[in-house]
Amino acid sequence: MRCRYDWHQTSSNVVVSVFAKKYDPDRSFVELNPIRLKVHLFFPEERSVFDLDVELWGVRIIINYVMMVE
């Protein structure tokens, strides 16, 4: 499954947005730590997944905020 994702960075923030429809939030997750960002979205209708694994460089996580909206 392909999903569109985008990111932007300011002097103090990095924002990553993943745009997906019809994923199962109970079988999907986002993990964030100072080294990696992992996104796993499960799509039951297609029986497929979207995985994003990004290595973060020089990031200091102050607020860990994840929002998954159906």
PQR file of N, CA, C, O and H, with PARSE charges and radii, in Angstrom:
ATOM      1  N   MET A   1       0.852  -1.173   0.000 -0.4000 1.5000
ATOM      2  CA  MET A   1       0.000   0.000   0.000 -0.0000 2.0000
ATOM      3  C   MET A   1       0.896   1.233   0.000  0.5500 1.7000
ATOM      4  O   MET A   1       1.902   1.284   0.708 -0.5500 1.4000
ATOM      5  N   ARG A   2       0.529   2.198  -0.781 -0.4000 1.5000
ATOM      6  CA  ARG A   2       1.247   3.468  -0.795 -0.0000 2.0000
ATOM      7  C   ARG A   2       0.414   4.526  -0.102  0.5500 1.7000
ATOM      8  O   ARG A   2      -0.801   4.603  -0.281 -0.5500 1.4000
ATOM      9  H   ARG A   2      -0.288   2.157  -1.356  0.4000 1.0000
ATOM     10  N   CYS A   3       1.088   5.338   0.691 -0.4000 1.5000
ATOM     11  CA  CYS A   3       0.458   6.479   1.343 -0.0000 2.0000
ATOM     12  C   CYS A   3       1.314   7.700   1.076  0.5500 1.7000
ATOM     13  O   CYS A   3       2.533   7.607   0.936 -0.5500 1.4000
ATOM     14  H   CYS A   3       2.076   5.276   0.836  0.4000 1.0000
ATOM     15  N   ARG A   4       0.671   8.821   1.009 -0.4000 1.5000
ATOM     16  CA  ARG A   4       1.415  10.063   0.837 -0.0000 2.0000
ATOM     17  C   ARG A   4       1.874  10.529   2.212  0.5500 1.7000
ATOM     18  O   ARG A   4       1.110  10.508   3.177 -0.5500 1.4000
ATOM     19  H   ARG A   4      -0.320   8.896   1.122  0.4000 1.0000
ATOM     20  N   TYR A   5       3.121  10.944   2.285 -0.4000 1.5000
ATOM     21  CA  TYR A   5       3.598  11.539   3.521 -0.0000 2.0000
ATOM     22  C   TYR A   5       4.456  12.747   3.200  0.5500 1.7000
ATOM     23  O   TYR A   5       5.040  12.857   2.122 -0.5500 1.4000
ATOM     24  H   TYR A   5       3.741  10.960   1.502  0.4000 1.0000
ATOM     25  N   ASP A   6       4.515  13.638   4.158 -0.4000 1.5000
ATOM     26  CA  ASP A   6       5.217  14.899   3.966 -0.0000 2.0000
ATOM     27  C   ASP A   6       5.828  15.291   5.295  0.5500 1.7000
ATOM     28  O   ASP A   6       5.385  14.840   6.351 -0.5500 1.4000
ATOM     29  H   ASP A   6       4.041  13.549   5.034  0.4000 1.0000
ATOM     30  N   TRP A   7       6.835  16.122   5.238 -0.4000 1.5000
ATOM     31  CA  TRP A   7       7.421  16.642   6.467 -0.0000 2.0000
ATOM     32  C   TRP A   7       7.907  18.057   6.222  0.5500 1.7000
ATOM     33  O   TRP A   7       8.232  18.440   5.098 -0.5500 1.4000
ATOM     34  H   TRP A   7       7.195  16.488   4.380  0.4000 1.0000
ATOM     35  N   HIS A   8       7.947  18.824   7.305 -0.4000 1.5000
ATOM     36  CA  HIS A   8       8.570  20.139   7.245 -0.0000 2.0000
ATOM     37  C   HIS A   8       9.271  20.405   8.565  0.5500 1.7000
ATOM     38  O   HIS A   8       8.929  19.838   9.603 -0.5500 1.4000
ATOM     39  H   HIS A   8       7.683  18.513   8.218  0.4000 1.0000
ATOM     40  N   GLN A   9      10.249  21.272   8.495 -0.4000 1.5000
ATOM     41  CA  GLN A   9      11.083  21.548   9.653 -0.0000 2.0000
ATOM     42  C   GLN A   9      11.242  23.052   9.825  0.5500 1.7000
ATOM     43  O   GLN A   9      11.470  23.794   8.870 -0.5500 1.4000
ATOM     44  H   GLN A   9      10.527  21.732   7.652  0.4000 1.0000
ATOM     45  N   THR A  10      11.112  23.473  11.078 -0.4000 1.5000
ATOM     46  CA  THR A  10      11.418  24.854  11.432 -0.0000 2.0000
ATOM     47  C   THR A  10      12.675  24.818  12.295  0.5500 1.7000
ATOM     48  O   THR A  10      13.290  23.763  12.450 -0.5500 1.4000
ATOM     49  H   THR A  10      10.927  22.870  11.854  0.4000 1.0000
ATOM     50  N   SER A  11      13.051  25.935  12.844 -0.4000 1.5000
ATOM     51  CA  SER A  11      14.250  25.956  13.683 -0.0000 2.0000
ATOM     52  C   SER A  11      14.080  25.131  14.948  0.5500 1.7000
ATOM     53  O   SER A  11      15.070  24.703  15.541 -0.5500 1.4000
ATOM     54  H   SER A  11      12.552  26.792  12.718  0.4000 1.0000
ATOM     55  N   SER A  12      12.837  24.899  15.373 -0.4000 1.5000
ATOM     56  CA  SER A  12      12.631  24.178  16.628 -0.0000 2.0000
ATOM     57  C   SER A  12      11.726  22.941  16.514  0.5500 1.7000
ATOM     58  O   SER A  12      11.581  22.207  17.491 -0.5500 1.4000
ATOM     59  H   SER A  12      12.032  25.246  14.892  0.4000 1.0000
ATOM     60  N   ASN A  13      11.119  22.696  15.350 -0.4000 1.5000
ATOM     61  CA  ASN A  13      10.161  21.591  15.221 -0.0000 2.0000
ATOM     62  C   ASN A  13      10.342  20.841  13.910  0.5500 1.7000
ATOM     63  O   ASN A  13      10.755  21.402  12.895 -0.5500 1.4000
ATOM     64  H   ASN A  13      11.237  23.293  14.557  0.4000 1.0000
ATOM     65  N   VAL A  14      10.022  19.564  13.967 -0.4000 1.5000
ATOM     66  CA  VAL A  14       9.887  18.745  12.760 -0.0000 2.0000
ATOM     67  C   VAL A  14       8.488  18.151  12.804  0.5500 1.7000
ATOM     68  O   VAL A  14       8.100  17.543  13.802 -0.5500 1.4000
ATOM     69  H   VAL A  14       9.687  19.108  14.791  0.4000 1.0000
ATOM     70  N   VAL A  15       7.727  18.323  11.724 -0.4000 1.5000
ATOM     71  CA  VAL A  15       6.375  17.805  11.638 -0.0000 2.0000
ATOM     72  C   VAL A  15       6.325  16.804  10.490  0.5500 1.7000
ATOM     73  O   VAL A  15       6.679  17.128   9.356 -0.5500 1.4000
ATOM     74  H   VAL A  15       8.042  18.817  10.914  0.4000 1.0000
ATOM     75  N   VAL A  16       5.881  15.581  10.794 -0.4000 1.5000
ATOM     76  CA  VAL A  16       5.713  14.541   9.784 -0.0000 2.0000
ATOM     77  C   VAL A  16       4.228  14.224   9.697  0.5500 1.7000
ATOM     78  O   VAL A  16       3.592  13.934  10.710 -0.5500 1.4000
ATOM     79  H   VAL A  16       5.594  15.317  11.715  0.4000 1.0000
ATOM     80  N   SER A  17       3.674  14.279   8.490 -0.4000 1.5000
ATOM     81  CA  SER A  17       2.263  13.968   8.266 -0.0000 2.0000
ATOM     82  C   SER A  17       2.164  12.794   7.310  0.5500 1.7000
ATOM     83  O   SER A  17       2.818  12.774   6.267 -0.5500 1.4000
ATOM     84  H   SER A  17       4.190  14.515   7.667  0.4000 1.0000
ATOM     85  N   VAL A  18       1.339  11.810   7.672 -0.4000 1.5000
ATOM     86  CA  VAL A  18       1.059  10.671   6.803 -0.0000 2.0000
ATOM     87  C   VAL A  18      -0.428  10.723   6.485  0.5500 1.7000
ATOM     88  O   VAL A  18      -1.263  10.795   7.387 -0.5500 1.4000
ATOM     89  H   VAL A  18       0.809  11.826   8.519  0.4000 1.0000
ATOM     90  N   PHE A  19      -0.751  10.686   5.202 -0.4000 1.5000
ATOM     91  CA  PHE A  19      -2.134  10.800   4.755 -0.0000 2.0000
ATOM     92  C   PHE A  19      -2.619   9.435   4.289  0.5500 1.7000
ATOM     93  O   PHE A  19      -2.111   8.883   3.313 -0.5500 1.4000
ATOM     94  H   PHE A  19      -0.073  10.627   4.469  0.4000 1.0000
ATOM     95  N   ALA A  20      -3.615   8.893   5.001 -0.4000 1.5000
ATOM     96  CA  ALA A  20      -4.123   7.555   4.686 -0.0000 2.0000
ATOM     97  C   ALA A  20      -5.616   7.502   4.984  0.5500 1.7000
ATOM     98  O   ALA A  20      -6.111   8.196   5.872 -0.5500 1.4000
ATOM     99  H   ALA A  20      -4.028   9.341   5.794  0.4000 1.0000
ATOM    100  N   LYS A  21      -6.322   6.670   4.230 -0.4000 1.5000
ATOM    101  CA  LYS A  21      -7.754   6.459   4.451 -0.0000 2.0000
ATOM    102  C   LYS A  21      -8.004   4.976   4.665  0.5500 1.7000
ATOM    103  O   LYS A  21      -7.311   4.121   4.113 -0.5500 1.4000
ATOM    104  H   LYS A  21      -5.920   6.107   3.508  0.4000 1.0000
ATOM    105  N   LYS A  22      -9.010   4.693   5.481 -0.4000 1.5000
ATOM    106  CA  LYS A  22      -9.511   3.337   5.696 -0.0000 2.0000
ATOM    107  C   LYS A  22      -8.483   2.399   6.316  0.5500 1.7000
ATOM    108  O   LYS A  22      -8.470   1.209   6.002 -0.5500 1.4000
ATOM    109  H   LYS A  22      -9.573   5.387   5.929  0.4000 1.0000
ATOM    110  N   TYR A  23      -7.632   2.908   7.183 -0.4000 1.5000
ATOM    111  CA  TYR A  23      -6.721   2.037   7.919 -0.0000 2.0000
ATOM    112  C   TYR A  23      -7.390   1.638   9.229  0.5500 1.7000
ATOM    113  O   TYR A  23      -8.331   2.291   9.680 -0.5500 1.4000
ATOM    114  H   TYR A  23      -7.643   3.874   7.439  0.4000 1.0000
ATOM    115  N   ASP A  24      -6.902   0.571   9.827 -0.4000 1.5000
ATOM    116  CA  ASP A  24      -7.455   0.079  11.090 -0.0000 2.0000
ATOM    117  C   ASP A  24      -6.602   0.622  12.238  0.5500 1.7000
ATOM    118  O   ASP A  24      -5.469   0.173  12.411 -0.5500 1.4000
ATOM    119  H   ASP A  24      -6.138   0.040   9.461  0.4000 1.0000
ATOM    120  N   PRO A  25      -7.111   1.575  13.028 -0.5600 1.5000
ATOM    121  CA  PRO A  25      -6.299   2.160  14.101  0.2800 2.0000
ATOM    122  C   PRO A  25      -5.951   1.164  15.201  0.5500 1.7000
ATOM    123  O   PRO A  25      -4.967   1.362  15.914 -0.5500 1.4000
ATOM    124  N   ASP A  26      -6.733   0.100  15.354 -0.4000 1.5000
ATOM    125  CA  ASP A  26      -6.426  -0.900  16.379 -0.0000 2.0000
ATOM    126  C   ASP A  26      -5.251  -1.790  15.997  0.5500 1.7000
ATOM    127  O   ASP A  26      -4.622  -2.399  16.862 -0.5500 1.4000
ATOM    128  H   ASP A  26      -7.532  -0.061  14.775  0.4000 1.0000
ATOM    129  N   ARG A  27      -4.958  -1.865  14.712 -0.4000 1.5000
ATOM    130  CA  ARG A  27      -3.856  -2.705  14.242 -0.0000 2.0000
ATOM    131  C   ARG A  27      -2.733  -1.871  13.626  0.5500 1.7000
ATOM    132  O   ARG A  27      -1.854  -2.402  12.947 -0.5500 1.4000
ATOM    133  H   ARG A  27      -5.470  -1.371  14.009  0.4000 1.0000
ATOM    134  N   SER A  28      -2.771  -0.582  13.865 -0.4000 1.5000
ATOM    135  CA  SER A  28      -1.764   0.342  13.341 -0.0000 2.0000
ATOM    136  C   SER A  28      -1.067   1.025  14.507  0.5500 1.7000
ATOM    137  O   SER A  28      -1.618   1.111  15.605 -0.5500 1.4000
ATOM    138  H   SER A  28      -3.485  -0.151  14.417  0.4000 1.0000
ATOM    139  N   PHE A  29       0.151   1.511  14.263 -0.4000 1.5000
ATOM    140  CA  PHE A  29       0.875   2.187  15.339 -0.0000 2.0000
ATOM    141  C   PHE A  29       1.908   3.157  14.791  0.5500 1.7000
ATOM    142  O   PHE A  29       2.322   3.084  13.634 -0.5500 1.4000
ATOM    143  H   PHE A  29       0.599   1.440  13.372  0.4000 1.0000
ATOM    144  N   VAL A  30       2.307   4.068  15.669 -0.4000 1.5000
ATOM    145  CA  VAL A  30       3.392   5.006  15.408 -0.0000 2.0000
ATOM    146  C   VAL A  30       4.332   4.914  16.600  0.5500 1.7000
ATOM    147  O   VAL A  30       3.893   5.000  17.747 -0.5500 1.4000
ATOM    148  H   VAL A  30       1.971   4.128  16.609  0.4000 1.0000
ATOM    149  N   GLU A  31       5.620   4.739  16.336 -0.4000 1.5000
ATOM    150  CA  GLU A  31       6.633   4.724  17.385 -0.0000 2.0000
ATOM    151  C   GLU A  31       7.625   5.850  17.101  0.5500 1.7000
ATOM    152  O   GLU A  31       8.066   6.043  15.968 -0.5500 1.4000
ATOM    153  H   GLU A  31       5.976   4.669  15.404  0.4000 1.0000
ATOM    154  N   LEU A  32       7.960   6.582  18.152 -0.4000 1.5000
ATOM    155  CA  LEU A  32       8.888   7.697  18.008 -0.0000 2.0000
ATOM    156  C   LEU A  32       9.874   7.665  19.166  0.5500 1.7000
ATOM    157  O   LEU A  32       9.482   7.576  20.329 -0.5500 1.4000
ATOM    158  H   LEU A  32       7.601   6.426  19.072  0.4000 1.0000
ATOM    159  N   ASN A  33      11.151   7.739  18.835 -0.4000 1.5000
ATOM    160  CA  ASN A  33      12.194   7.872  19.841 -0.0000 2.0000
ATOM    161  C   ASN A  33      13.288   8.757  19.262  0.5500 1.7000
ATOM    162  O   ASN A  33      13.189   9.140  18.096 -0.5500 1.4000
ATOM    163  H   ASN A  33      11.470   7.811  17.889  0.4000 1.0000
ATOM    164  N   PRO A  34      14.322   9.099  20.014 -0.5600 1.5000
ATOM    165  CA  PRO A  34      15.341  10.022  19.494  0.2800 2.0000
ATOM    166  C   PRO A  34      16.106   9.513  18.274  0.5500 1.7000
ATOM    167  O   PRO A  34      16.808  10.287  17.624 -0.5500 1.4000
ATOM    168  N   ILE A  35      15.984   8.239  17.956 -0.4000 1.5000
ATOM    169  CA  ILE A  35      16.741   7.670  16.843 -0.0000 2.0000
ATOM    170  C   ILE A  35      15.872   7.373  15.629  0.5500 1.7000
ATOM    171  O   ILE A  35      16.331   7.533  14.499 -0.5500 1.4000
ATOM    172  H   ILE A  35      15.414   7.610  18.484  0.4000 1.0000
ATOM    173  N   ARG A  36      14.626   6.944  15.832 -0.4000 1.5000
ATOM    174  CA  ARG A  36      13.786   6.505  14.723 -0.0000 2.0000
ATOM    175  C   ARG A  36      12.345   6.967  14.849  0.5500 1.7000
ATOM    176  O   ARG A  36      11.829   7.203  15.941 -0.5500 1.4000
ATOM    177  H   ARG A  36      14.253   6.814  16.750  0.4000 1.0000
ATOM    178  N   LEU A  37      11.721   7.086  13.688 -0.4000 1.5000
ATOM    179  CA  LEU A  37      10.271   7.246  13.570 -0.0000 2.0000
ATOM    180  C   LEU A  37       9.779   6.055  12.765  0.5500 1.7000
ATOM    181  O   LEU A  37      10.213   5.839  11.633 -0.5500 1.4000
ATOM    182  H   LEU A  37      12.141   6.895  12.801  0.4000 1.0000
ATOM    183  N   LYS A  38       8.864   5.274  13.357 -0.4000 1.5000
ATOM    184  CA  LYS A  38       8.279   4.132  12.658 -0.0000 2.0000
ATOM    185  C   LYS A  38       6.767   4.314  12.599  0.5500 1.7000
ATOM    186  O   LYS A  38       6.120   4.639  13.594 -0.5500 1.4000
ATOM    187  H   LYS A  38       8.511   5.449  14.276  0.4000 1.0000
ATOM    188  N   VAL A  39       6.225   4.095  11.404 -0.4000 1.5000
ATOM    189  CA  VAL A  39       4.784   4.152  11.192 -0.0000 2.0000
ATOM    190  C   VAL A  39       4.378   2.839  10.542  0.5500 1.7000
ATOM    191  O   VAL A  39       4.975   2.416   9.552 -0.5500 1.4000
ATOM    192  H   VAL A  39       6.752   3.830  10.596  0.4000 1.0000
ATOM    193  N   HIS A  40       3.356   2.195  11.104 -0.4000 1.5000
ATOM    194  CA  HIS A  40       2.817   0.956  10.547 -0.0000 2.0000
ATOM    195  C   HIS A  40       1.303   1.125  10.482  0.5500 1.7000
ATOM    196  O   HIS A  40       0.645   1.257  11.514 -0.5500 1.4000
ATOM    197  H   HIS A  40       2.871   2.538  11.909  0.4000 1.0000
ATOM    198  N   LEU A  41       0.753   1.120   9.276 -0.4000 1.5000
ATOM    199  CA  LEU A  41      -0.686   1.256   9.080 -0.0000 2.0000
ATOM    200  C   LEU A  41      -1.209   0.003   8.388  0.5500 1.7000
ATOM    201  O   LEU A  41      -0.662  -0.438   7.377 -0.5500 1.4000
ATOM    202  H   LEU A  41       1.288   1.013   8.437  0.4000 1.0000
ATOM    203  N   PHE A  42      -2.270  -0.560   8.946 -0.4000 1.5000
ATOM    204  CA  PHE A  42      -2.883  -1.756   8.370 -0.0000 2.0000
ATOM    205  C   PHE A  42      -4.197  -1.377   7.695  0.5500 1.7000
ATOM    206  O   PHE A  42      -5.027  -0.674   8.271 -0.5500 1.4000
ATOM    207  H   PHE A  42      -2.714  -0.202   9.768  0.4000 1.0000
ATOM    208  N   PHE A  43      -4.371  -1.855   6.463 -0.4000 1.5000
ATOM    209  CA  PHE A  43      -5.565  -1.580   5.667 -0.0000 2.0000
ATOM    210  C   PHE A  43      -6.334  -2.891   5.469  0.5500 1.7000
ATOM    211  O   PHE A  43      -5.951  -3.712   4.635 -0.5500 1.4000
ATOM    212  H   PHE A  43      -3.697  -2.426   5.995  0.4000 1.0000
ATOM    213  N   PRO A  44      -7.423  -3.091   6.235 -0.5600 1.5000
ATOM    214  CA  PRO A  44      -8.123  -4.383   6.178  0.2800 2.0000
ATOM    215  C   PRO A  44      -8.804  -4.671   4.837  0.5500 1.7000
ATOM    216  O   PRO A  44      -8.854  -5.826   4.412 -0.5500 1.4000
ATOM    217  N   GLU A  45      -9.321  -3.659   4.175 -0.4000 1.5000
ATOM    218  CA  GLU A  45     -10.026  -3.904   2.909 -0.0000 2.0000
ATOM    219  C   GLU A  45      -9.089  -4.457   1.843  0.5500 1.7000
ATOM    220  O   GLU A  45      -9.476  -5.324   1.058 -0.5500 1.4000
ATOM    221  H   GLU A  45      -9.281  -2.721   4.520  0.4000 1.0000
ATOM    222  N   GLU A  46      -7.862  -3.959   1.816 -0.4000 1.5000
ATOM    223  CA  GLU A  46      -6.879  -4.421   0.832 -0.0000 2.0000
ATOM    224  C   GLU A  46      -5.972  -5.506   1.388  0.5500 1.7000
ATOM    225  O   GLU A  46      -5.193  -6.117   0.656 -0.5500 1.4000
ATOM    226  H   GLU A  46      -7.547  -3.255   2.453  0.4000 1.0000
ATOM    227  N   ARG A  47      -6.084  -5.743   2.721 -0.4000 1.5000
ATOM    228  CA  ARG A  47      -5.187  -6.675   3.405 -0.0000 2.0000
ATOM    229  C   ARG A  47      -3.727  -6.331   3.110  0.5500 1.7000
ATOM    230  O   ARG A  47      -2.924  -7.188   2.742 -0.5500 1.4000
ATOM    231  H   ARG A  47      -6.716  -5.247   3.316  0.4000 1.0000
ATOM    232  N   SER A  48      -3.421  -5.065   3.282 -0.4000 1.5000
ATOM    233  CA  SER A  48      -2.073  -4.598   3.011 -0.0000 2.0000
ATOM    234  C   SER A  48      -1.623  -3.650   4.114  0.5500 1.7000
ATOM    235  O   SER A  48      -2.411  -3.241   4.967 -0.5500 1.4000
ATOM    236  H   SER A  48      -4.074  -4.369   3.581  0.4000 1.0000
ATOM    237  N   VAL A  49      -0.341  -3.312   4.077 -0.4000 1.5000
ATOM    238  CA  VAL A  49       0.232  -2.432   5.097 -0.0000 2.0000
ATOM    239  C   VAL A  49       1.059  -1.335   4.438  0.5500 1.7000
ATOM    240  O   VAL A  49       1.535  -1.467   3.311 -0.5500 1.4000
ATOM    241  H   VAL A  49       0.299  -3.644   3.384  0.4000 1.0000
ATOM    242  N   PHE A  50       1.205  -0.268   5.173 -0.4000 1.5000
ATOM    243  CA  PHE A  50       2.137   0.801   4.825 -0.0000 2.0000
ATOM    244  C   PHE A  50       3.124   0.900   5.975  0.5500 1.7000
ATOM    245  O   PHE A  50       2.721   1.047   7.129 -0.5500 1.4000
ATOM    246  H   PHE A  50       0.818  -0.160   6.089  0.4000 1.0000
ATOM    247  N   ASP A  51       4.411   0.821   5.671 -0.4000 1.5000
ATOM    248  CA  ASP A  51       5.449   0.958   6.681 -0.0000 2.0000
ATOM    249  C   ASP A  51       6.387   2.085   6.288  0.5500 1.7000
ATOM    250  O   ASP A  51       6.855   2.174   5.152 -0.5500 1.4000
ATOM    251  H   ASP A  51       4.738   0.702   4.734  0.4000 1.0000
ATOM    252  N   LEU A  52       6.642   2.938   7.263 -0.4000 1.5000
ATOM    253  CA  LEU A  52       7.604   4.024   7.096 -0.0000 2.0000
ATOM    254  C   LEU A  52       8.581   3.925   8.252  0.5500 1.7000
ATOM    255  O   LEU A  52       8.171   3.876   9.412 -0.5500 1.4000
ATOM    256  H   LEU A  52       6.262   2.866   8.185  0.4000 1.0000
ATOM    257  N   ASP A  53       9.866   3.895   7.947 -0.4000 1.5000
ATOM    258  CA  ASP A  53      10.911   3.788   8.961 -0.0000 2.0000
ATOM    259  C   ASP A  53      11.970   4.828   8.619  0.5500 1.7000
ATOM    260  O   ASP A  53      12.692   4.690   7.631 -0.5500 1.4000
ATOM    261  H   ASP A  53      10.199   3.935   7.005  0.4000 1.0000
ATOM    262  N   VAL A  54      12.056   5.871   9.444 -0.4000 1.5000
ATOM    263  CA  VAL A  54      12.944   6.992   9.162 -0.0000 2.0000
ATOM    264  C   VAL A  54      13.960   7.123  10.286  0.5500 1.7000
ATOM    265  O   VAL A  54      13.599   7.166  11.462 -0.5500 1.4000
ATOM    266  H   VAL A  54      11.469   5.983  10.246  0.4000 1.0000
ATOM    267  N   GLU A  55      15.231   7.185   9.915 -0.4000 1.5000
ATOM    268  CA  GLU A  55      16.270   7.430  10.908 -0.0000 2.0000
ATOM    269  C   GLU A  55      16.371   8.930  11.147  0.5500 1.7000
ATOM    270  O   GLU A  55      16.472   9.716  10.205 -0.5500 1.4000
ATOM    271  H   GLU A  55      15.524   7.150   8.960  0.4000 1.0000
ATOM    272  N   LEU A  56      16.342   9.312  12.407 -0.4000 1.5000
ATOM    273  CA  LEU A  56      16.395  10.721  12.777 -0.0000 2.0000
ATOM    274  C   LEU A  56      17.829  11.082  13.140  0.5500 1.7000
ATOM    275  O   LEU A  56      18.526  10.307  13.796 -0.5500 1.4000
ATOM    276  H   LEU A  56      16.260   8.673  13.172  0.4000 1.0000
ATOM    277  N   TRP A  57      18.257  12.244  12.717 -0.4000 1.5000
ATOM    278  CA  TRP A  57      19.625  12.702  12.967 -0.0000 2.0000
ATOM    279  C   TRP A  57      19.595  13.958  13.808  0.5500 1.7000
ATOM    280  O   TRP A  57      19.014  14.964  13.401 -0.5500 1.4000
ATOM    281  H   TRP A  57      17.691  12.874  12.185  0.4000 1.0000
ATOM    282  N   GLY A  58      20.205  13.914  14.962 -0.4000 1.5000
ATOM    283  CA  GLY A  58      20.340  15.108  15.790 -0.0000 2.0000
ATOM    284  C   GLY A  58      19.029  15.652  16.307  0.5500 1.7000
ATOM    285  O   GLY A  58      18.899  16.862  16.495 -0.5500 1.4000
ATOM    286  H   GLY A  58      20.678  13.097  15.293  0.4000 1.0000
ATOM    287  N   VAL A  59      18.050  14.790  16.543 -0.4000 1.5000
ATOM    288  CA  VAL A  59      16.743  15.230  17.006 -0.0000 2.0000
ATOM    289  C   VAL A  59      16.665  15.042  18.514  0.5500 1.7000
ATOM    290  O   VAL A  59      17.023  13.989  19.041 -0.5500 1.4000
ATOM    291  H   VAL A  59      18.156  13.807  16.390  0.4000 1.0000
ATOM    292  N   ARG A  60      16.201  16.058  19.185 -0.4000 1.5000
ATOM    293  CA  ARG A  60      15.938  15.972  20.621 -0.0000 2.0000
ATOM    294  C   ARG A  60      14.438  16.073  20.807  0.5500 1.7000
ATOM    295  O   ARG A  60      13.843  17.115  20.531 -0.5500 1.4000
ATOM    296  H   ARG A  60      15.911  16.913  18.757  0.4000 1.0000
ATOM    297  N   ILE A  61      13.825  15.000  21.272 -0.4000 1.5000
ATOM    298  CA  ILE A  61      12.374  14.965  21.412 -0.0000 2.0000
ATOM    299  C   ILE A  61      11.992  15.625  22.729  0.5500 1.7000
ATOM    300  O   ILE A  61      12.363  15.159  23.807 -0.5500 1.4000
ATOM    301  H   ILE A  61      14.308  14.154  21.497  0.4000 1.0000
ATOM    302  N   ILE A  62      11.250  16.709  22.622 -0.4000 1.5000
ATOM    303  CA  ILE A  62      10.771  17.414  23.805 -0.0000 2.0000
ATOM    304  C   ILE A  62       9.337  16.999  24.088  0.5500 1.7000
ATOM    305  O   ILE A  62       8.991  16.688  25.228 -0.5500 1.4000
ATOM    306  H   ILE A  62      10.948  17.087  21.747  0.4000 1.0000
ATOM    307  N   ILE A  63       8.514  16.993  23.071 -0.4000 1.5000
ATOM    308  CA  ILE A  63       7.117  16.580  23.203 -0.0000 2.0000
ATOM    309  C   ILE A  63       6.871  15.495  22.165  0.5500 1.7000
ATOM    310  O   ILE A  63       7.095  15.702  20.973 -0.5500 1.4000
ATOM    311  H   ILE A  63       8.795  17.246  22.145  0.4000 1.0000
ATOM    312  N   ASN A  64       6.418  14.361  22.618 -0.4000 1.5000
ATOM    313  CA  ASN A  64       6.091  13.253  21.737 -0.0000 2.0000
ATOM    314  C   ASN A  64       4.588  13.305  21.510  0.5500 1.7000
ATOM    315  O   ASN A  64       3.818  12.926  22.392 -0.5500 1.4000
ATOM    316  H   ASN A  64       6.236  14.193  23.587  0.4000 1.0000
ATOM    317  N   TYR A  65       4.165  13.762  20.353 -0.4000 1.5000
ATOM    318  CA  TYR A  65       2.744  13.954  20.066 -0.0000 2.0000
ATOM    319  C   TYR A  65       2.377  13.184  18.810  0.5500 1.7000
ATOM    320  O   TYR A  65       2.928  13.424  17.735 -0.5500 1.4000
ATOM    321  H   TYR A  65       4.791  14.069  19.636  0.4000 1.0000
ATOM    322  N   VAL A  66       1.457  12.274  18.955 -0.4000 1.5000
ATOM    323  CA  VAL A  66       0.985  11.488  17.821 -0.0000 2.0000
ATOM    324  C   VAL A  66      -0.530  11.583  17.788  0.5500 1.7000
ATOM    325  O   VAL A  66      -1.190  11.393  18.810 -0.5500 1.4000
ATOM    326  H   VAL A  66       1.010  12.080  19.828  0.4000 1.0000
ATOM    327  N   MET A  67      -1.081  11.874  16.628 -0.4000 1.5000
ATOM    328  CA  MET A  67      -2.527  11.935  16.470 -0.0000 2.0000
ATOM    329  C   MET A  67      -2.929  11.047  15.304  0.5500 1.7000
ATOM    330  O   MET A  67      -2.474  11.247  14.178 -0.5500 1.4000
ATOM    331  H   MET A  67      -0.545  12.028  15.798  0.4000 1.0000
ATOM    332  N   MET A  68      -3.787  10.062  15.576 -0.4000 1.5000
ATOM    333  CA  MET A  68      -4.323   9.204  14.527 -0.0000 2.0000
ATOM    334  C   MET A  68      -5.821   9.473  14.467  0.5500 1.7000
ATOM    335  O   MET A  68      -6.534   9.274  15.451 -0.5500 1.4000
ATOM    336  H   MET A  68      -4.157   9.900  16.491  0.4000 1.0000
ATOM    337  N   VAL A  69      -6.291   9.922  13.319 -0.4000 1.5000
ATOM    338  CA  VAL A  69      -7.691  10.304  13.148 -0.0000 2.0000
ATOM    339  C   VAL A  69      -8.299   9.398  12.091  0.5500 1.7000
ATOM    340  O   VAL A  69      -7.702   9.155  11.042 -0.5500 1.4000
ATOM    341  H   VAL A  69      -5.712  10.083  12.520  0.4000 1.0000
ATOM    342  N   GLU A  70      -9.486   8.905  12.379 -0.4000 1.5000
ATOM    343  CA  GLU A  70     -10.175   8.068  11.383 -0.0000 2.0000
ATOM    344  C   GLU A  70     -10.880   8.926  10.368  0.5500 1.7000
ATOM    345  O   GLU A  70     -11.514   8.404   9.452 -0.5500 1.4000
ATOM    346  H   GLU A  70      -9.971   9.102  13.231  0.4000 1.0000
TER
END
